[in-house]
Amino acid sequence: MSNGKILWVDDEIELLKPHILFLKSKGYEVTTCNNGYDATEIVAAEAFDLVILDEVMPGMTGLETLPQIKAVRPNLPVVMVTKSEEEHIMDKAIGSKIADYIIKPVNPNQVLLSIKKNIHSRELVNRQSTADYRAEFGRIASSLGDARTFEEWCRIYRKLVNWEIELTDSDDDSIKEILEYQKNEANLEFGKFVKRNYASWINSRDSEAPTMSHTLMRSRILPVVDSGAKTTLLLIDNFRYDQWRSIGSMLGEWFDVADEELYCSILPTATQYARNAIFAGLMPLAIDKLMPNLWLNDNEEGGKNQYEEDFFRRLLQSTGRSTLRTTFDKLVKPEAGRKLIDNLRHVYEADFSVIVYNFLDILSHARTETEIIRELTDSEASFRSLTASWFEHSELFQLLKLLSQHGHTVIITSDHGTIRVDDPIKIVGDRDTSSNLRYKTGRSLNGYNPKAVYEVTRPEDIQLPRGTLSSTYVFATSRDFFVYSNNANQYTRYYRHTFQHGGISMEEMMVPYIVLKPKR
């Protein structure tokens, strides 16, 4: 079986027979020709994995032959062989999108290395990545039992996400299954960790409590604003750490990453609770007590996130920052992004701007409700890929470029993440029970196994309001989701493998917090 098909183009090809025999001994099929005209015709007539092209040839030079080859086979890698390291020659070659270059005199091993790099790099990287993950599997497994703080759990989550991304293109399905199993095990242990510690974090009884939704503005965001640079807070709903990893590299031309952390979303990991807590700088129970006319419980009619700007301005006033020039834009529909870009002067001129961007939330719901989107995102990797593709062509990317050009520091974060759910948990509740699949609040909740959930019978213990005097909260952990007993099969078929939020998982609670400094 051939390792690959090579076309070697050189006007002195007869002198290269030892090199060609060497490549054939390594399993490569090598076709030769001695001029650029023949090379163009051969490439047009036959498929190759790589072309080795001499730069100095009579008639049509290598630099003249290169665009002819690219016109016929734009994705065919070409390795340029040159006698000269002059900068203008290298610039021309690299600008014409060569895959690599070799300086004469040619060394056989140097040629082989270039071929492996361009033909077999993905295979070799995947093979090495698989070996590296197998070696680290045991270390990660051991760390699950040793993790005692939120920061230690963040390190575990980052490692797992890194391996997910590293192994995305691997053809080894077994290693992907092992990684998925380990991530599920991590989420089970993380759920136990949260149940043990959450009440202490919320009630400030734990010195190692993480930054959380209600403390994020004071402890992280406002200090950046106070540093003096014009600052824009971009809050993207449902934005996860792995999605940040999928788009972050696209921003390298425009921003330097000054800070990259994970903070902890409060429970429920739902927009109504977590986002209101961010902008108010308060837990939901305090919001309900201080501003009862601006808070709606799950069982009350009306929009639950109508007053975020009111909370935001109250927080600025209470922290002595009411003199800051601020703006607040909330983009609920995709076309709103274009309108904002067309009228961005108020953002440029403000000291502190807030932009709430809801598109990923729309995408998550579309995946649940639209068959074609569900098929396009049948895995975590494909959902990341769709996110990256959307971002690359979105108004949001254009907006970030403009903010960089105008010297804005940008903070990117979210109110919570999402998790792909698999396992149904039956629950019984009355007609006023909340509809979210990852948490339930209401009276008379029963029918579930208390050990399989995080049960809070006194909501005030974790600073949550009661919808009624007898209301309780129940949170799903890991990949579980709630279904009602009377239509469990229907709900399970419809919602299994969809992305949901509201409960306890690393994906939902470990929220990216990124500070970007503009490149001038």
Summary of the structure (lengths in Angstrom):
residues: 520
radius of gyration: 28.3
end to end distance: 52.5
largest distance: 91.7
contacts: 1690
relative contact order: 0.11
helix: 50%
strand: 19%
